[in-house]
Amino acid sequence: MLIGYGYNNFPYAYDFFKSAVPGDYLPNRVAHNIYLQTFVELGMFGGLLLLLIVWLHWRILNRMVCRSNDGIALEAAFRGILVSSFTLGTLYCKYFWFVFVLIILLVNIKRGEFI
């Protein structure tokens, strides 16, 4: 599906496409995986865009940590939030995107562009 099911519509897509599972009585279940949720809601383009954003931030942070030891704790937080997002629905939470903002802030401080 290239265009997706729509922003914040994963529960409705789940209800529409799920098979009859015995004991599954909870309607409008949330996705417990942000990567699956992004690909369902925003389609192939949105899912690949999220993966591109994650990869670019990973590359920036990795280069900074390899050159100096600045940002080691931030790298641990970034890895932790990415791994925990496989089992938590953190896509619309502030703390998921806050780690990405901290990476850009630290890079700008190290470059001397942040005043």
Summary of the structure (lengths in Angstrom):
residues: 115
radius of gyration: 17.4
end to end distance: 44.0
largest distance: 58.7
contacts: 286
relative contact order: 0.13
helix: 63%
strand: 0%
